[in-house]
Amino acid sequence: MRIAYLITAYNNFNHLNRLIHSLNNIDVKFYIHIDKKSIIPKKGLIQKQNINYINSINVWWGGWSHQQAINDLIYNSMLDKNDYYILITGSDYPIKKHSLLVEKLKQSLEYINIVKGFQSHKPDNRIKYYYLDGFDRRKKKSIRSRFGFKLENILRKIKYEKVFSFGDIYFGTTYWALSHGCISYVINFINSNPDYIKFYKSTLIPEESFIHSIIGPSNFNEKIEHNLTYQDWNLSPHPEIIKMEHYLMFKQKKIFKDSYGEFEPFFARKFEDSSGKLTKLIDLELLNKNYRY
């Protein structure tokens, strides 16, 4: 089972190195995108023969650039014809052994959260209005951000709206584990429909709909299961940092439940550089590993 980990990262690089160490296996390859705006620590990033750091771009939360980084990871990883492609972040960490993950993937399913139509927290405003990329939406007072918001408001006032003309629209969570066949279908669709990319380039948080609206209407929808990543959205800012209480849950529970249904998580998000003691505990107790980073 050849597994490709597609990783987007922009900070917590000490944890990223721990993540790679923990996931590394003879049948694993890594494809990693580092936000071009990031400051890489002097210690640097781990280098291994099976790690591919792809050309980086500036990534801005909520804009097309994040989906573009994901697309670049997909295209790079497809060159090696892996069996499964698992999209995670540099702040994730495995909570189950590699052998159990392989057994899960042998079911030949697509692990992605998909819901048809808009949701209360993912409304039609995300796609019908024009959204711009290239500024930090969370730093609302910066000159760059104020200019971007002002321009978007002007477009709204003149009722410059778009219509989704590609069939039914689907939404879900960003991260997934997809088979080579499914990823090939996604790439073929993208290559055959340039207007699809053009439409999503001006949407808000496209990574929660772009791939979902390709897979949703396809035959792959019949093989979909909940994704493999645990996140705690109960506290702000979300998702909550993984703490000891989460670790104890991972030890005691196998099945979890969220708005997309019941699932068995194999990864958890999110950890920080300061999470080293906790990840070592996970290594020892959940992954049966014991090594120095």
C-alpha positions in Angstrom: 0.0 0.0 0.0 1.8 3.1 -1.2 0.6 6.1 0.8 1.2 9.8 -0.1 0.9 12.3 2.6 0.0 15.7 1.2 0.9 18.3 3.9 0.2 22.0 4.0 2.2 23.9 6.7 3.0 27.5 7.7 4.3 27.3 11.3 5.2 25.0 14.2 8.0 23.4 12.2 9.4 21.5 15.1 6.1 19.7 15.3 6.2 19.2 11.5 9.5 17.3 11.9 8.0 15.2 14.7 5.0 14.5 12.5 7.2 13.3 9.6 9.2 11.1 12.0 6.0 9.5 13.3 4.4 8.9 9.9 7.6 7.7 8.1 7.4 4.2 6.8 8.9 2.2 3.9 5.7 2.5 1.9 5.2 6.3 2.6 6.1 9.4 0.6 5.7 13.0 1.7 4.7 16.0 -0.4 4.9 19.2 1.6 3.9 22.7 0.8 5.3 25.5 3.1 3.6 28.9 2.9 6.0 31.1 1.1 5.4 33.8 3.8 6.7 31.5 6.5 9.9 32.0 8.4 11.8 28.7 8.5 13.8 28.2 11.7 17.6 28.0 11.5 17.4 24.3 12.5 15.6 23.8 9.2 13.3 21.1 8.0 13.9 17.4 8.0 15.3 16.0 4.8 14.7 12.4 3.7 14.8 10.7 0.3 11.0 10.2 0.4 10.2 13.9 1.2 9.3 16.3 -1.6 9.1 20.0 -0.7 7.2 21.4 -3.6 7.5 25.0 -4.9 5.8 27.3 -2.5 3.3 30.1 -3.0 1.9 32.7 -0.6 -1.2 31.2 1.1 -3.9 33.4 2.5 -6.7 32.0 4.7 -10.1 31.9 3.0 -8.7 32.6 -0.5 -8.0 30.4 -3.6 -4.3 30.2 -2.7 -4.9 27.4 -0.2 -6.7 25.3 -2.8 -4.0 26.1 -5.3 -1.4 24.8 -2.9 -3.5 21.6 -2.4 -3.8 21.2 -6.2 0.0 21.6 -6.6 0.4 18.8 -3.9 -2.0 16.6 -5.8 -0.3 17.1 -9.2 3.2 16.4 -7.7 2.1 13.3 -5.8 0.3 11.9 -8.8 3.5 11.6 -10.7 4.5 8.7 -8.4 1.2 6.8 -8.8 0.5 6.2 -5.1 -2.4 4.0 -3.9 -3.8 6.6 -1.5 -3.4 10.3 -1.0 -4.0 11.7 2.5 -4.3 15.4 2.9 -3.4 16.7 6.4 -1.8 19.8 7.9 1.6 20.2 9.5 -0.1 20.5 12.9 -1.7 17.0 12.7 -0.5 13.9 14.4 -1.3 10.2 14.0 -3.2 8.5 16.9 -3.3 5.0 15.4 -0.6 2.7 14.2 0.4 2.6 10.6 -0.6 -1.1 10.2 -4.2 -0.2 11.3 -4.3 2.6 8.8 -3.3 0.3 6.0 -6.0 -2.2 7.0 -8.5 0.7 6.8 -7.4 1.8 3.4 -7.6 -1.7 2.1 -11.4 -1.3 2.2 -10.9 0.8 -1.0 -13.3 3.6 0.2 -13.0 7.4 -0.1 -12.6 9.1 3.2 -14.0 12.6 2.9 -16.9 14.5 4.5 -19.5 15.6 1.9 -22.9 17.1 2.2 -25.1 18.1 -0.7 -26.1 21.8 -0.8 -25.4 24.7 1.5 -25.3 24.5 5.3 -26.0 27.1 8.0 -22.3 27.7 8.6 -21.4 27.3 4.9 -24.0 29.5 3.1 -24.5 30.4 -0.5 -22.7 33.8 0.1 -19.4 31.9 -0.1 -19.9 31.3 -3.8 -22.3 33.9 -5.2 -20.2 36.9 -4.2 -16.7 37.7 -5.5 -14.0 37.2 -3.0 -10.4 38.3 -3.4 -7.2 36.5 -2.5 -3.9 38.1 -1.5 -4.6 39.5 2.0 -5.1 38.2 5.5 -8.8 38.2 6.4 -8.0 37.7 10.1 -6.0 40.9 10.3 -8.8 43.2 9.5 -7.1 46.5 10.4 -4.1 46.1 8.1 -4.0 48.4 5.1 -3.9 45.5 2.7 -6.9 43.8 4.3 -9.0 47.0 4.5 -8.4 47.6 0.8 -9.4 44.0 -0.1 -12.6 44.2 2.0 -13.5 47.6 0.5 -13.1 46.3 -3.0 -15.3 43.3 -2.2 -18.0 45.5 -0.8 -18.0 47.6 -3.9 -18.5 44.5 -6.0 -21.5 43.5 -3.8 -23.1 47.0 -4.0 -23.2 46.8 -7.7 -24.8 43.3 -7.4 -21.9 41.6 -9.1 -23.0 38.0 -8.3 -22.1 34.6 -9.8 -24.1 31.5 -10.5 -22.8 28.0 -10.0 -23.5 26.3 -13.3 -21.8 22.9 -12.8 -24.7 20.9 -11.4 -25.3 20.3 -7.7 -22.9 21.9 -5.2 -21.4 20.0 -2.2 -19.6 21.1 0.9 -17.5 19.4 3.6 -14.3 19.6 5.5 -11.0 20.3 3.9 -9.0 17.1 4.8 -9.4 13.7 3.2 -7.9 10.3 2.2 -8.7 9.5 -1.4 -7.8 6.6 -3.7 -5.7 6.9 -6.8 -8.8 6.3 -8.9 -10.7 9.0 -7.2 -7.8 11.5 -7.4 -7.3 10.7 -11.1 -11.0 11.4 -11.7 -10.7 14.8 -9.9 -7.6 15.8 -11.9 -9.3 14.7 -15.2 -12.3 16.8 -14.3 -10.2 19.9 -13.5 -8.2 19.6 -16.7 -11.3 19.2 -18.8 -13.2 22.1 -17.1 -11.0 25.3 -16.9 -14.1 27.4 -16.1 -14.6 25.4 -12.9 -11.3 26.6 -11.6 -12.1 30.2 -12.8 -15.3 30.1 -10.8 -13.8 28.9 -7.6 -10.8 31.3 -7.7 -13.2 34.0 -6.5 -15.0 32.1 -3.8 -14.6 32.0 0.0 -12.8 29.0 1.5 -12.9 27.0 -1.7 -11.1 24.0 -0.2 -14.4 23.1 1.6 -16.3 22.7 -1.7 -13.9 22.6 -4.7 -13.1 18.8 -4.6 -16.4 17.9 -2.9 -18.5 19.3 -5.8 -16.5 17.1 -8.2 -16.7 13.9 -6.2 -20.3 14.5 -5.0 -22.1 13.9 -8.3 -19.8 11.1 -9.4 -20.0 7.3 -8.8 -17.3 7.7 -6.1 -20.0 9.2 -3.9 -21.3 5.6 -3.4 -18.0 4.7 -1.7 -17.7 7.6 0.7 -17.0 7.3 4.4 -16.3 9.9 7.1 -12.8 11.4 6.9 -10.0 10.2 9.2 -9.2 13.4 11.1 -10.4 14.3 14.6 -10.9 18.0 15.4 -12.4 19.7 18.4 -14.6 22.7 17.4 -16.1 23.3 20.9 -13.8 26.1 22.0 -12.6 29.2 20.2 -10.3 29.7 18.5 -11.0 26.6 16.6 -10.0 23.9 16.2 -8.9 23.6 19.8 -5.3 22.5 20.5 -5.1 18.8 21.4 -4.5 18.4 25.1 -4.2 15.6 27.7 -8.0 15.2 28.0 -8.1 14.5 24.2 -5.4 12.0 24.5 -7.3 10.2 27.3 -10.4 10.1 25.0 -8.2 8.6 22.2 -7.2 5.8 24.6 -10.7 5.1 25.9 -12.8 5.5 22.7 -12.6 4.1 19.2 -15.6 5.7 17.6 -16.3 9.4 17.7 -19.2 11.5 16.4 -19.6 14.9 14.8 -22.0 16.6 12.5 -21.0 14.3 9.6 -21.7 11.1 11.6 -19.8 8.5 13.4 -16.2 7.8 12.5 -12.9 6.3 13.7 -10.1 8.9 13.6 -6.6 8.0 12.6 -5.2 11.6 12.9 -5.9 14.5 15.2 -5.6 18.2 14.7 -4.1 20.4 16.0 -0.7 20.3 17.8 1.9 22.9 18.4 5.7 23.0 18.8 5.0 22.9 22.6 3.1 19.6 22.2 6.3 17.5 22.3 5.6 15.8 25.7 2.1 14.8 24.5 3.2 13.5 21.1 5.8 11.3 22.9 3.1 9.9 25.1 1.1 9.2 21.9 4.1 7.5 20.4 4.6 5.2 23.4 1.0 4.4 24.3 -1.0 4.6 21.0 1.6 4.0 18.3 3.9 1.6 20.2 7.0 3.6 19.1 9.9 4.9 21.1 12.5 7.1 19.4 14.2 10.4 19.7 13.2 13.2 17.4 
